[in-house]
């Protein structure tokens, strides 16, 4: 039986807009209101649970405080929401073994979210971390 709440695209789209705002504010607070306990995230070939997602997001915020993610496109249908985003960041903390550079960078991402009972239950992301790492390593 499908969850009727998850089948309301306009509510799902608004959830992702609020999730991006939560991200843009540095993830203040708990992830409980946003992410299901049985969340599964797919990032490239890696898979993660909610605990790992929260750890990675908070680690990113330490390396790039004040990061801003624009909503370039947001398309909702059924229980899915597709987000195309551009991240605008300044590298002020260590990231992936790279000491802070102070550089302002931009990189893009595409994420498909599956919504369940008003929270994110699953996501598939393709984030251009290769571009980010390349730019950070430039001398």
Buried (B, 14 or more C-beta within 10 A) or exposed (E): EEEEBBEBBEBBBBBBBEBBEBBBEBBEEEBEEBBBEEBBBBBEEEEBBBEBBBEBBEBBBEBBEEBBBBBEEBEBEEBBBBBBBBBBBBBBBEBEEBEBBEEEBBBBBBBBBBBBEBBBBBBBBEBBBEEBBEBBEEE
